[in-house]
Amino acid sequence: MSQFVSAVVVGADRLGNIPDVLKGHNIAIMHHISGRDPSHQKKTLQLPSGTQLLILLTDFLGHNVMKTFRAAAQRSGVRVLACRRSVCSMKQALAQCGYCEVACPRACGRRQ
C-alpha cells in the first residue's frame, strides 16, 4: 500500500466531494481551516507539523489569508496547490502538480 501525503486544506466551510478526490490521489486531509478567523492573517502563522502539502481554495479566501499561508508553507518547505473549490478544478491542479490518481494508467514512480 502506498504512503498518503498529509495535507492542510485552507478555505471553504464545507469540502463536499474534495476529500474523496484527494483520497484517490493518495492525499489525506490532516487539517481543514476555513480561513475566516482573523488570526489567520497573522504573518507568523505556523502550519501543523507533518504537513507535506498545502491546498488553498482560492474562491473562498482573501488575499491576506492566502499570503499568510503561502509564507508559512515557504518557511516550512511545503508544496502549495491553489485551485477553486470544485472537483474539476482540484483534479486539474493535482494533475498539473504531478499527483496522479491511484489507478492512473501512466506509471508515476513515486505512487507505488
Secondary structure in CASP SS format (residue, H / E / C, confidence):
PFRMAT SS
TARGET T0000
AUTHOR 0000-0000-0000
METHOD secondary structure of the structure
MODEL  1
M C 1.00
S C 1.00
Q C 1.00
F C 1.00
V E 1.00
S E 1.00
A E 1.00
V E 1.00
V E 1.00
V E 1.00
G C 1.00
A C 1.00
D C 1.00
R C 1.00
L C 1.00
G C 1.00
N C 1.00
I H 1.00
P H 1.00
D H 1.00
V H 1.00
L H 1.00
K H 1.00
G C 1.00
H C 1.00
N C 1.00
I E 1.00
A E 1.00
I E 1.00
M E 1.00
H E 1.00
H E 1.00
I E 1.00
S C 1.00
G C 1.00
R C 1.00
D C 1.00
P H 1.00
S H 1.00
H H 1.00
Q H 1.00
K C 1.00
K C 1.00
T C 1.00
L C 1.00
Q C 1.00
L C 1.00
P C 1.00
S C 1.00
G C 1.00
T C 1.00
Q C 1.00
L E 1.00
L E 1.00
I E 1.00
L E 1.00
L E 1.00
T H 1.00
D H 1.00
F H 1.00
L C 1.00
G C 1.00
H H 1.00
N H 1.00
V H 1.00
M H 1.00
K H 1.00
T H 1.00
F H 1.00
R H 1.00
A H 1.00
A H 1.00
A H 1.00
Q H 1.00
R H 1.00
S H 1.00
G C 1.00
V C 1.00
R E 1.00
V E 1.00
L E 1.00
A E 1.00
C E 1.00
R C 1.00
R C 1.00
S C 1.00
V H 1.00
C H 1.00
S H 1.00
M H 1.00
K H 1.00
Q H 1.00
A H 1.00
L H 1.00
A H 1.00
Q H 1.00
C H 1.00
G C 1.00
Y C 1.00
C C 1.00
E C 1.00
V C 1.00
A C 1.00
C C 1.00
P C 1.00
R C 1.00
A C 1.00
C C 1.00
G H 1.00
R H 1.00
R H 1.00
Q C 1.00
END
